[in-house]
Amino acid sequence: MSSLPPSTVPAHVAIIMDGNGRWANARGLPRTMGHRKGVETVREAVRTAAECGVAYLTLFAFSSENWNRPQSEISDLMGLLKTFIRRDLASLHRENVRIRVIGDRANLRSDLLPLLLEAEETTRLNTGITLVIAFNYGARDEIARAVRKLAGEVAAGRLDPSAITPERIGASLDTAGIPDPDLIIRTSGEERLSNFLLWQAAYSELMFVPDFWPDFSRETFLAALARYSMRERRFGGLQPTLAVGS
């Protein structure tokens, strides 16, 4: 169990799981072996987040740009996703994990979409940690889809343009009903968001760790949460001034 006070634990942690291929290359292994080891890390990350009291854990599983990778690697990634859902869904359900999938579902392969829908429906009433899987996800695409939806409502006369507020846009995104991430972690030492949760990350704390994703251990996760607990979040405001004499 975590020794962090509950009040310092982020409600929502999002992770850009980067470095599977480089982890494998550094060991003279095929890139697919890095992805397979990365799945094991996912299981440990979910357990650690749940034990620490994190309410939402979002994992960037497959971006809309990842379709540009070699077909052999895409096929392996899809196979891993299907295996993860088939093998882990029952255990996640037993552990009271609720699964939510974000990303563009249009034109998804017919063997993938039913599995994703099954994972959501099976765990819909669970009350533990929510595992958000960002699949076929790109933040710019998400925002564009939300804008098109709102534009359609305006064109149909159901929505006045003056009613399009940041809150209304947020409610039209894939993450509607999910709080913005308090902490975004990226592994592998890269320091960029790579089209991940751009709208939702407006006030997120960012943390970049050197570990490749397969090496992202429980201890690394706990250390990141400890570092987060020491950060002061002001959301654009000022630190309260100390009382005279204090």
Number of C-alpha atoms within 10 A of each C-alpha: 9 14 8 14 11 13 9 13 21 21 19 22 22 26 23 23 21 21 24 23 19 18 24 20 14 10 11 9 13 15 19 19 17 21 22 16 16 24 19 12 19 19 13 16 21 21 16 19 25 21 12 18 20 20 20 28 24 23 22 21 20 21 19 16 12 15 12 9 10 9 10 9 16 16 13 16 17 15 12 17 19 16 13 15 16 14 11 14 21 15 12 22 18 11 15 18 25 23 28 22 21 20 20 18 14 8 7 11 10 8 10 14 14 12 16 20 13 15 22 18 13 14 21 16 13 16 12 19 24 23 22 21 20 25 20 21 25 24 21 14 15 22 19 13 16 19 16 12 15 20 16 13 14 15 12 10 10 10 14 13 13 6 11 15 10 10 10 13 17 20 14 19 22 21 19 14 10 17 13 21 23 21 22 22 22 25 22 21 14 16 14 11 16 14 16 21 25 14 17 17 17 12 15 19 17 18 17 17 17 14 18 22 27 26 17 20 16 16 10 14 17 19 12 16 23 17 11 19 17 9 10 9 15 10 9 7 7 8 9 7 6 7 6 5 4 4
